[in-house]
Amino acid sequence: MNDFIYSSETDQQDDEVFSFLTDYQDDEKVSEMKFDLDAMPVLPLRNLALFPHVLMPVHVGRPSSLKLIREAYKKKKEVALFSQKQAETEFPEKDDLHKYGTIAKILRILEMPDNNVTVIFQGLVRCELKQIVQDAPYIKAEVELAKEDRPEKDDKNFQVLADTCKEYAITLLKLSELKDEATFAIRNIPNATASINFISNNISLSVKQKNELLSCSSILDRGQLLLRMLSTELQMAEIKANIQMRAKEDIDQQQREYFLQQQIKTIQDELGGSAQEQEIEELREKSLKMKWSFEVQEVFNKELAKLERTHSQSPDYNVQLSYLQTMLGLPWGVYTTDSLNLKNAEKVLNKDHYGLEKVKERILEHLAVLQLKNDMKSPIICLYGPPGVGKTSLGKSIAAALKRKYIRMSLGGVHDEAEIRGHRKTYIGAMPGRIIKGLAKAGSSNPVFILDEIDKLSSDRQGDPSSALLEVLDPEQNNTFHDNYLDIDYDLSKVMFIATANNLNSIPAPLLDRMELIEVSGYITEEKVEIAKKHLVPKEMEANGINKHDIKFAKKTLEAMVESYTRESGVRELEKKINKIFRKLAREYATDGFFSRKEIKPEDLYYFLGLPEYNRDKYQGNEYAGVVTGLAWTAVGGEILFVETSLSKGKGGRLTLTGNLGDVMKESAMLALEYIKAHAAMLQIEDEIFENWNIHVHVPEGAIPKDGPSAGITMATSIASALTQRKVKANIAMTGEITLRGKVLPVGGIKEKILAAKRAGIKEIIMSAENKKNIEDIQDIYLKGLEFHYVNDIKEVFALALSEEKVVDAIDFTIKKTTTKE
């Protein structure tokens, strides 16, 4: 006879198995069996437990287990079945097995068509695991039979307990929607003990719970524990059934709505709505790929349902379709990854722009914080300064350094609030605002967004766009920016807004308060030369089709162009002049086939650009009394200016001011004169001079308006020099505000003034002691060759600037005095 009995065995053998099950009522047959308890073969079970009196099929897959059942079946030996504590344990030991198991008989071995082996066991008696005596080729262990305490046969309480367990088990099976065969089997088990074991074996309890039941030595205790477990499982099953019922009702409602929708679609198809259906389906498919929130998805579905109910010939159809396409076109939750390499970002910024240290420092600080925190609100930066200094192009460099998308929005002349916030959908031709359109164009929710010329916004009857920007440019509010067209909050907190402006005075205070202001001052001559050399010349060469090796620009030539042919804060005019030179060179080459010059020198500028358009003032010496060199700041850089004071005979006490001076500058001159009158004795000035001589103060270049307090000490020195006829020290210039007490106050534009002085050949500079901190911020290369004198009082200025030597042909103030006595 073969070791395995296949599924094709005779019906007689099947009847024998069934007969054994139905006839088995007690332990009488088991007690007559002889077991080898000292070396019992042990079959570990995964996720299963076997009880006495019960038949159970077990799938066997481990090689050791297959060897065990082959030998046991062949020798007609019983096997002890113990449950594993962890199903994934491949080679269990004693501690990996539960303490109690069941000695079972192998009734049949079935070899399945897929090469799997299933063994049918019948539980005989409980046993207790003592120790493992062999672990190869399979486990053998010393076991001990575990006796069970059974109630009396006529114990009605136990019978009621068993019947209750049956009812609970049947109810649980019905809720679990299992087959009727299991219910039939439970109903027809006559023995109470067998029914409790059968239910414990077959109801869906965990292995741990089944082993708790198996470890009960009292059948009564096992039945009570089983009842509690069934009660708990039944409650959970009822809750699950209720949930499934409610879900089914919801599904039924959805199916009903779907059926109605299909009817609507059929009607629309009859009316020619097939193209509409295709369009709607495309929108729905796109929406499934979007990374938007549940609220946005809900709004989209609602609007899409409205579109489905709208006929394609209706005017509202295109309005609704445009709205949905706008929603799908926005980059909801789409962000580019910032490049957090500080060295690379610094390299990009330095490559694209020369100077502008404060702006670069702020961007690198932002990157550093982003690198540490990984998430932060983007700053709102406002770059302000004169035209042509690279404010707008700097935004593009910042985007390149961060590796973000770049969007520019020009606000010059915008006077409609809807340009920012959009129009409501109800209006004909409604569109979203330019902020939302810019994000859709960028395809990212964290671009660098340039708000160009924010100071040129204007308001009229259509609204105030600068007020609409208050929400956009507030880091605490713009995470819920509301566009009228979109009508859903959109998160702008990750967008880096960079505004540019020429004049802060025209920007409303609330808007100004929301931005971090960074001044981009005008370039000095040295910076302009570097910019021209590194950026403008290569750019214009390429623009005019000239190879970079064909023409060279001398550094002196660029300096001459800056000094004599431009007067601006930026470099736009310089770029035009360079372009003009290359255009002429291109024409030469196109005409003659060669360039007349390989290197552009300063003396060649007359040929290309004509006569110099501007002349820089140079220091003119100290041969005249009353002529003092001052330092001034203009929008196009620093300048030196001369303050001239002359005296004329007259009734005296009269002060004349000329040179297109502003009110502040006129007041400085009056202050200087009053101080000198009050301290005439200190300067050894006779009082009669003020009575017999008129004083005239003039600042040359009268066509150019001049104002500001920084010429205060210059005017005082000029008046003092004229009244004493003492020479002003050679190659000295000064800047500072004067008070009536003679105090010297600090002024601005120090860097530009110092460079203007250096260009003019000045060697010494007098300024307020409080301006010393401004000198420390300037690179040493710009300070080389200059000596600085820091003063607190005008007396120190006089001591430094006025020499004891009289000028040639000095006025003799004693003549008037003598005449008066006669």
Secondary structure in CASP SS format (residue, H / E / C, confidence):
PFRMAT SS
TARGET T0000
AUTHOR 0000-0000-0000
METHOD secondary structure of the structure
MODEL  1
M C 1.00
N C 1.00
D C 1.00
F C 1.00
I C 1.00
Y C 1.00
S C 1.00
S C 1.00
E C 1.00
T C 1.00
D H 1.00
Q H 1.00
Q H 1.00
D H 1.00
D H 1.00
E H 1.00
V H 1.00
F H 1.00
S H 1.00
F H 1.00
L H 1.00
T H 1.00
D H 1.00
Y C 1.00
Q C 1.00
D C 1.00
D C 1.00
E H 1.00
K H 1.00
V H 1.00
S H 1.00
E H 1.00
M C 1.00
K C 1.00
F C 1.00
D C 1.00
L C 1.00
D C 1.00
A C 1.00
M E 1.00
P E 1.00
V E 1.00
L E 1.00
P E 1.00
L E 1.00
R C 1.00
N C 1.00
L C 1.00
A C 1.00
L C 1.00
F C 1.00
P C 1.00
H C 1.00
V C 1.00
L E 1.00
M E 1.00
P E 1.00
V E 1.00
H E 1.00
V E 1.00
G C 1.00
R C 1.00
P H 1.00
S H 1.00
S H 1.00
L H 1.00
K H 1.00
L H 1.00
I H 1.00
R H 1.00
E H 1.00
A H 1.00
Y H 1.00
K H 1.00
K H 1.00
K C 1.00
K C 1.00
E C 1.00
V E 1.00
A E 1.00
L E 1.00
F E 1.00
S E 1.00
Q E 1.00
K C 1.00
Q C 1.00
A C 1.00
E C 1.00
T C 1.00
E C 1.00
F C 1.00
P C 1.00
E C 1.00
K H 1.00
D H 1.00
D H 1.00
L E 1.00
H C 1.00
K C 1.00
Y E 1.00
G E 1.00
T E 1.00
I E 1.00
A E 1.00
K E 1.00
I E 1.00
L E 1.00
R E 1.00
I E 1.00
L E 1.00
E E 1.00
M C 1.00
P C 1.00
D C 1.00
N C 1.00
N C 1.00
V E 1.00
T E 1.00
V E 1.00
I E 1.00
F E 1.00
Q E 1.00
G E 1.00
L E 1.00
V E 1.00
R E 1.00
C E 1.00
E E 1.00
L E 1.00
K E 1.00
Q E 1.00
I E 1.00
V E 1.00
Q E 1.00
D C 1.00
A C 1.00
P C 1.00
Y C 1.00
I C 1.00
K E 1.00
A E 1.00
E E 1.00
V E 1.00
E E 1.00
L E 1.00
A C 1.00
K C 1.00
E C 1.00
D E 1.00
R C 1.00
P C 1.00
E C 1.00
K C 1.00
D C 1.00
D C 1.00
K H 1.00
N H 1.00
F H 1.00
Q H 1.00
V H 1.00
L H 1.00
A H 1.00
D H 1.00
T H 1.00
C H 1.00
K H 1.00
E H 1.00
Y H 1.00
A H 1.00
I H 1.00
T H 1.00
L H 1.00
L H 1.00
K H 1.00
L H 1.00
S C 1.00
E C 1.00
L C 1.00
K C 1.00
D H 1.00
E H 1.00
A H 1.00
T H 1.00
F H 1.00
A H 1.00
I H 1.00
R H 1.00
N C 1.00
I C 1.00
P C 1.00
N C 1.00
A H 1.00
T H 1.00
A H 1.00
S H 1.00
I H 1.00
N H 1.00
F H 1.00
I H 1.00
S H 1.00
N H 1.00
N H 1.00
I C 1.00
S C 1.00
L C 1.00
S C 1.00
V H 1.00
K H 1.00
Q H 1.00
K H 1.00
N H 1.00
E H 1.00
L H 1.00
L H 1.00
S C 1.00
C C 1.00
S C 1.00
S E 1.00
I H 1.00
L H 1.00
D H 1.00
R H 1.00
G H 1.00
Q H 1.00
L H 1.00
L H 1.00
L H 1.00
R H 1.00
M H 1.00
L H 1.00
S H 1.00
T H 1.00
E H 1.00
L H 1.00
Q H 1.00
M H 1.00
A H 1.00
E H 1.00
I H 1.00
K H 1.00
A H 1.00
N H 1.00
I H 1.00
Q H 1.00
M H 1.00
R H 1.00
A H 1.00
K H 1.00
E H 1.00
D H 1.00
I H 1.00
D H 1.00
Q H 1.00
Q H 1.00
Q H 1.00
R H 1.00
E H 1.00
Y H 1.00
F H 1.00
L H 1.00
Q H 1.00
Q H 1.00
Q H 1.00
I H 1.00
K H 1.00
T H 1.00
I H 1.00
Q H 1.00
D H 1.00
E H 1.00
L C 1.00
G C 1.00
G C 1.00
S H 1.00
A H 1.00
Q H 1.00
E H 1.00
Q H 1.00
E H 1.00
I H 1.00
E H 1.00
E H 1.00
L H 1.00
R H 1.00
E H 1.00
K H 1.00
S H 1.00
L H 1.00
K C 1.00
M C 1.00
K C 1.00
W C 1.00
S C 1.00
F H 1.00
E H 1.00
V H 1.00
Q H 1.00
E H 1.00
V H 1.00
F H 1.00
N H 1.00
K H 1.00
E H 1.00
L H 1.00
A H 1.00
K H 1.00
L H 1.00
E H 1.00
R C 1.00
T C 1.00
H C 1.00
S C 1.00
Q C 1.00
S C 1.00
P H 1.00
D H 1.00
Y H 1.00
N H 1.00
V H 1.00
Q H 1.00
L H 1.00
S H 1.00
Y H 1.00
L H 1.00
Q H 1.00
T H 1.00
M H 1.00
L H 1.00
G H 1.00
L C 1.00
P C 1.00
W C 1.00
G C 1.00
V C 1.00
Y C 1.00
T C 1.00
T C 1.00
D C 1.00
S C 1.00
L C 1.00
N C 1.00
L H 1.00
K H 1.00
N H 1.00
A H 1.00
E H 1.00
K H 1.00
V H 1.00
L H 1.00
N H 1.00
K H 1.00
D H 1.00
H C 1.00
Y C 1.00
G C 1.00
L C 1.00
E H 1.00
K H 1.00
V H 1.00
K H 1.00
E H 1.00
R H 1.00
I H 1.00
L H 1.00
E H 1.00
H H 1.00
L H 1.00
A H 1.00
V H 1.00
L H 1.00
Q H 1.00
L H 1.00
K H 1.00
N C 1.00
D C 1.00
M C 1.00
K C 1.00
S C 1.00
P C 1.00
I E 1.00
I E 1.00
C E 1.00
L E 1.00
Y E 1.00
G C 1.00
P C 1.00
P C 1.00
G C 1.00
V C 1.00
G C 1.00
K H 1.00
T H 1.00
S H 1.00
L H 1.00
G H 1.00
K H 1.00
S H 1.00
I H 1.00
A H 1.00
A H 1.00
A H 1.00
L H 1.00
K C 1.00
R C 1.00
K C 1.00
Y E 1.00
I E 1.00
R E 1.00
M E 1.00
S E 1.00
L C 1.00
G C 1.00
G C 1.00
V C 1.00
H C 1.00
D C 1.00
E C 1.00
A H 1.00
E H 1.00
I H 1.00
R H 1.00
G C 1.00
H C 1.00
R C 1.00
K C 1.00
T C 1.00
Y C 1.00
I C 1.00
G C 1.00
A C 1.00
M C 1.00
P C 1.00
G C 1.00
R H 1.00
I H 1.00
I H 1.00
K H 1.00
G H 1.00
L H 1.00
A H 1.00
K H 1.00
A H 1.00
G C 1.00
S C 1.00
S C 1.00
N C 1.00
P C 1.00
V E 1.00
F E 1.00
I E 1.00
L E 1.00
D E 1.00
E C 1.00
I H 1.00
D H 1.00
K H 1.00
L C 1.00
S C 1.00
S C 1.00
D E 1.00
R C 1.00
Q C 1.00
G E 1.00
D C 1.00
P H 1.00
S H 1.00
S H 1.00
A H 1.00
L H 1.00
L H 1.00
E H 1.00
V H 1.00
L C 1.00
D C 1.00
P C 1.00
E C 1.00
Q C 1.00
N H 1.00
N H 1.00
T H 1.00
F E 1.00
H E 1.00
D C 1.00
N C 1.00
Y C 1.00
L C 1.00
D C 1.00
I C 1.00
D E 1.00
Y E 1.00
D C 1.00
L C 1.00
S C 1.00
K C 1.00
V C 1.00
M E 1.00
F E 1.00
I E 1.00
A E 1.00
T E 1.00
A E 1.00
N C 1.00
N C 1.00
L H 1.00
N H 1.00
S H 1.00
I C 1.00
P C 1.00
A H 1.00
P H 1.00
L H 1.00
L H 1.00
D H 1.00
R C 1.00
M C 1.00
E E 1.00
L E 1.00
I E 1.00
E E 1.00
V C 1.00
S C 1.00
G C 1.00
Y C 1.00
I C 1.00
T H 1.00
E H 1.00
E H 1.00
K H 1.00
V H 1.00
E H 1.00
I H 1.00
A H 1.00
K H 1.00
K H 1.00
H H 1.00
L H 1.00
V H 1.00
P H 1.00
K H 1.00
E H 1.00
M H 1.00
E H 1.00
A H 1.00
N C 1.00
G C 1.00
I C 1.00
N C 1.00
K C 1.00
H C 1.00
D C 1.00
I C 1.00
K E 1.00
F E 1.00
A C 1.00
K H 1.00
K H 1.00
T H 1.00
L H 1.00
E H 1.00
A H 1.00
M H 1.00
V H 1.00
E H 1.00
S H 1.00
Y H 1.00
T C 1.00
R C 1.00
E C 1.00
S C 1.00
G C 1.00
V C 1.00
R H 1.00
E H 1.00
L H 1.00
E H 1.00
K H 1.00
K H 1.00
I H 1.00
N H 1.00
K H 1.00
I H 1.00
F H 1.00
R H 1.00
K H 1.00
L H 1.00
A H 1.00
R H 1.00
E H 1.00
Y H 1.00
A H 1.00
T H 1.00
D H 1.00
G C 1.00
F C 1.00
F C 1.00
S C 1.00
R C 1.00
K C 1.00
E E 1.00
I E 1.00
K C 1.00
P H 1.00
E H 1.00
D H 1.00
L H 1.00
Y H 1.00
Y H 1.00
F H 1.00
L H 1.00
G C 1.00
L C 1.00
P C 1.00
E C 1.00
Y C 1.00
N C 1.00
R C 1.00
D C 1.00
K C 1.00
Y C 1.00
Q C 1.00
G C 1.00
N C 1.00
E C 1.00
Y C 1.00
A C 1.00
G C 1.00
V E 1.00
V E 1.00
T E 1.00
G E 1.00
L E 1.00
A E 1.00
W E 1.00
T E 1.00
A C 1.00
V C 1.00
G E 1.00
G E 1.00
E E 1.00
I E 1.00
L E 1.00
F E 1.00
V E 1.00
E E 1.00
T E 1.00
S E 1.00
L E 1.00
S E 1.00
K E 1.00
G C 1.00
K C 1.00
G C 1.00
G C 1.00
R C 1.00
L E 1.00
T E 1.00
L E 1.00
T E 1.00
G C 1.00
N C 1.00
L E 1.00
G C 1.00
D H 1.00
V H 1.00
M H 1.00
K H 1.00
E H 1.00
S H 1.00
A H 1.00
M H 1.00
L H 1.00
A H 1.00
L H 1.00
E H 1.00
Y H 1.00
I H 1.00
K H 1.00
A H 1.00
H C 1.00
A C 1.00
A C 1.00
M C 1.00
L C 1.00
Q C 1.00
I C 1.00
E C 1.00
D H 1.00
E H 1.00
I H 1.00
F H 1.00
E H 1.00
N H 1.00
W E 1.00
N E 1.00
I E 1.00
H E 1.00
V E 1.00
H E 1.00
V C 1.00
P C 1.00
E C 1.00
G C 1.00
A C 1.00
I C 1.00
P C 1.00
K E 1.00
D C 1.00
G C 1.00
P C 1.00
S C 1.00
A C 1.00
G H 1.00
I H 1.00
T H 1.00
M H 1.00
A H 1.00
T H 1.00
S H 1.00
I H 1.00
A H 1.00
S H 1.00
A H 1.00
L H 1.00
T H 1.00
Q C 1.00
R E 1.00
K E 1.00
V E 1.00
K C 1.00
A C 1.00
N C 1.00
I E 1.00
A E 1.00
M E 1.00
T C 1.00
G C 1.00
E E 1.00
I E 1.00
T C 1.00
L C 1.00
R C 1.00
G C 1.00
K E 1.00
V E 1.00
L E 1.00
P C 1.00
V C 1.00
G C 1.00
G C 1.00
I H 1.00
K H 1.00
E H 1.00
K H 1.00
I H 1.00
L H 1.00
A H 1.00
A H 1.00
K H 1.00
R H 1.00
A C 1.00
G C 1.00
I C 1.00
K C 1.00
E E 1.00
I E 1.00
I E 1.00
M E 1.00
S E 1.00
A H 1.00
E H 1.00
N H 1.00
K H 1.00
K H 1.00
N H 1.00
I H 1.00
E H 1.00
D C 1.00
I C 1.00
Q C 1.00
D H 1.00
I H 1.00
Y H 1.00
L H 1.00
K C 1.00
G C 1.00
L C 1.00
E E 1.00
F E 1.00
H E 1.00
Y E 1.00
V E 1.00
N C 1.00
D E 1.00
I H 1.00
K H 1.00
E H 1.00
V H 1.00
F H 1.00
A H 1.00
L H 1.00
A H 1.00
L E 1.00
S E 1.00
E E 1.00
E E 1.00
K E 1.00
V C 1.00
V C 1.00
D C 1.00
A C 1.00
I C 1.00
D C 1.00
F C 1.00
T H 1.00
I H 1.00
K H 1.00
K H 1.00
T H 1.00
T H 1.00
T H 1.00
K H 1.00
E C 1.00
END
